[in-house]
Amino acid sequence: MKTIFRFLALMILLSGSAQADYRRYCDSVSTNTESFAEERKKGRTKKQVQENARLMAQQRELDPSVLEAWYAEIEWVFSGAQKRYGPVDSRQRRLDECLAREGK
């Protein structure tokens, strides 16, 4: 019986850790979104923001998947539906969307 309780306790801890990890992921995504929206607000084009992201990833020697994720956020920021939102609102909308995907 103790083994079952230990297993259940471990599963609860792991699921809590996974939820915390996913929350950190969503926070990171929304922070990046806010930064890219800030660049849009400053008048930079999507191509300029993408080029800056590419250069930053190259300088930091980041994994190509990071750049791909940044490009996805840049696409989101520059999509027609999102253009009406400022950086802070974009961040919150993206955070809400990301957290909603966790439950699916």
Secondary structure, 3 states (H helix, E strand, C coil): CHHHHHHHHHHHHHHHHHHHHHHHHHHHHHHHHHHHHHHHHCCCCHHHHHHHHHHHHHHCCCCHHHHHHHHHHHHHHHCCCCCCCCHHHHHHHHHHHHHHHHCC
